[in-house]
Amino acid sequence: MAATQPGTSAVTNRVYLARLQMLTIDGGLLVLRNYADQILSAQSVSLSACVAQEKPTITRLKGRNIITQVQYDVLHPSGGSVAMSDLDITLIVCLLRNLKCFGLNPNFNWNSSPGQSDFSIEADIYRLKSYRNEISHISTTTGIQQSSFKNMWMEIEQLLLRLNSSSVSPLTDLQHTISDFNSCHLDPKAERRIKYEMEKWRRLEKAVEIDLKLLKESYKAIKQTQTKRHFEARKRTVKINKDIRINRDKIAKIEERLQPLNNGKTI
């Protein structure tokens, strides 16, 4: 998908990729920040209060390396209260998925792609995250072909508009903002910022993959230990049952020898 077509400028393909990155990161962040802010406002709850209420969950996520130390510090600033504008797209997706105060479906399967007919908020957040993963793995050297760019742009644009319409007070200028992403001048500063955000996402994704691998290895080791203990316990049970049978047979023989005495006879 990222290969350069004959006669197509590699620079143009890199521009296509940068615009997709802007749409996903900047567009996604605008929509999700507004959605999360509307949810909390409807409950008359500030982001700081939500974070305080969900401290056990946030601590657990940090312990599992799903939230990094840097992100944890963002949620707990030393000089004041955390604001929605402090959250990047990686952190806000994590909070939406895991904190009860945002009210997403707790039974949604975040480990499996949603069906094509599923246009729930959870499904579109999943899709946005998946597109970001896909885009982050496209080479910035070769970029992306125009046909792939157009298809992906249309799909991401549609899901952003759907997510925006789910807010109590949707962003009124979102369509204009999206169009601007597709036509604005890309200066070196903007490109560096987008590249930094993508690198940060890849590092976090790698950390989660490593953590998941360690968890699986730990689970495997625990399972092997339990299996070994179960086998040893079973062996002990078999031996005990065997000893019981042997002793029962011995008792039966002794009782048989004592039977004549019980009847007043000599053995």
N, C-alpha and C positions, 0 to 999 in steps of 0.2 A: 504494500500500500504506500510505503514511503519512497519507493524508487522513483527516480526522475524519468519522465517520459521523453522520448526522442524529440529534440527541438524545443523543449521546455526549459526555461532558466531555473537552475537550482536555487537561485536567489528568490525567485517568485514562489517556489515551493516552500522555502523557509518562511516567507511572509505569510503564506496560507496557514502554516503551522502556528506562527506567532498569534495570528488572529483567532484561531481556535482556542489557543491557550488563554487569551484575553476573555473570550466569550465564556469559557468554562470557569476560570478563576474569578474574574471581576464580575461577570454577569451572575454567576452562581452565588457569589458572596453577597451581592446586592439583594438578590431575591431571598436567600436564606436568612440573612440578618433581619430583613423586614418581616418575614414570616415568624421568626422566633420572637421578635420584639412585639408583634401583634398578639401572639399567644400569651405572653407574660402580662402585657397590658390589660388583656381581657380579664385576667385574674387579679389585677392590681398588685402584681408581684414584680419586684425589680430583679435584674439579673443577679445582683449580689445576694439577694434573699434566696433566690433559687439555688445558687451555688452553695450557700450555707445549709439549706435544707437537704441538699443532696451530697453533703460532704462524705458520708460513708461510701457512696457509689463512686465519687470522684477519686477517693483514696484507693479504692479497689482497682479502678482503671489505671491509676498511676503505678500501683504495685505490679500490674500485669504489663507495664510498658505500653499500654494503649494511649495513655496520656504521658507526654514527656515532662521532665522537670521544668523546662522552659514554659510549656503550656500550663502546667500547674501554677507556676509563678504568675502567669498572666491572669489566671482566675483568682489569685490571692495576692494582689499588689500590696506592697508594704506602705505605700503612701496614699491609699484611698480605696475607692470601690471600682470593681471591674465594670466596663461598659460594653455594649454590643459591638461598638466600633473597634474594640480591642481584639476581637476574635477574627482569626483568619478562617478560610473555608475548611481546612482540615479539622480545626478544633470545633467549629460550629456544627459540622456534620456529626462529629463524635458525641457532642452534647445532645443534639436532637435525637440521636439513636438511643442514648443510654439514660437520660434524665427523665424521670416521670413527670416533672412539671411541664414538659413540652407536649405531653399527651399523645404521643404516637402509639400506634398499635403494638402492644407488647408481644403479640403472637406473630408478628411479621417475621418471615424468614430472611434474615440479612445475608445468609450464606448461599442463597440460590437465586438465580435470575427470575424476576417476576414475569408472569405471562404477558403476552402482547396486549391483552385486553384489560390489564390491570393498570389503571391510571390513578391509583391512590397516591397520596403524598409520600408515603413510605417507598412505593415503587419508583417514583420519579427521583427521589433523593438517591435511591440505590443506582438508578441509571446515570445520574449526574456523577456520582462517585466512580462508576465504571468507565464512563467516558473520560474522566480525568485520568484514571489509571492508564487507559489506552493511549491517550494523547501524551502522557508523560514518558511513555516508552518509545515514541517515535523519534528517530534520530534528528537532532537539530541541524545536522550537516546536510542531509538530503531533503528534509522537510516532507511535505505531503502533496500528492497530485491533486490537480484541480477537481477532478470528478469525485474523489474521495472527500475532499474538503467540502464541496457543495452538499453531499449527502449527509455528512456528519454535522455540518452547520445547521441544516434544516431540522435534524432530529433534536439537537441540543436546544435550538431556539424554541421549538414547540414545547419541550418539557419545561423550559424556564418560564414560558408564558402560562403553562398549566399550573406550575407551582405558585406563580405570582397571583393567579386568579383564586388560589386557595386562601389567601390572606384576607382578613377582615377589611383591611384598607390596602388594596394592591398598589404597587408603584404605577403611577399614571404615565410616566415617560419611559417605561421599560422598552417598548418597541423602538423608540427613537435611539435609546442607548445601545441596543443591540445592533441597529443599523450603523451607528457610529463606529462600533467595534470593527465593522466590515469595511470601513472606508477611511478611518482616521489615519493620520501620519504616524508611523511607528518610529519614534526616536530611540537612540541607543539606551537612554535611561529607562524607558519603558520596557525595552527588550531585556535589559539586565534584571529588572524587577520580576518580570515573568519567568525568566530563567531561574532566578533564585527561588521563587515559589515552587516551581516544578522540582528543583533539586531537593528542597525541603520535604516535599511530598514523597519523593523516591526514598529518601533516608528514613522517613517515618514508616513507609511501607516495608522497607527492608527490616527495620527493627521489629515490626509486628510479625513478619515472617519468621525471624529468628526466635522470637518469643514463642510463637506457635510451635515451632520445631522442638524447642526445649520442653514445652508442655507435653507434647506427644511422646517425647523420649522419657520424660518423667512418668507419664501414665503407663507406658510400656514396661518400665522397670518395676513400678508398683504392681502391675498385673502379674508380671513374672514372679515377683516375691510372693504374692498371694497364692498363685498357682503352686509354687513350691511348698508353701506352708500347708495348703490344702492337701497336697500329696502326702506330706509327712504326717499330717493329722490322720489322714485315711489309713496310712500304714500302722500308726499307733492303734487306731480303732480296730483294725483287722487283728493285730497281735492280742489286744485285750480280749476281743471276742473268742480268739483261739484259746487263750488261757482260761477263759470262763468255761468253755466246752470241756477242756482237759480236766479242770477242777470238778466240774459237774459229773464227769465220768468217774473220777476217783471217789467222789462222795457216794455215787450210786453203787459202786463196788463195795465200799465200806458198809453201806446200809444193807447190802445183800448179805454180807458176811455176818452182820449183827442180827439179821432176821431170826436165825435159829435160837439165839440167846433170848430174844424177845419172846419166843414161843416156849421157853423153858427147856431148850435142847442144848446139847453140847456140840460144838463145832468139831 
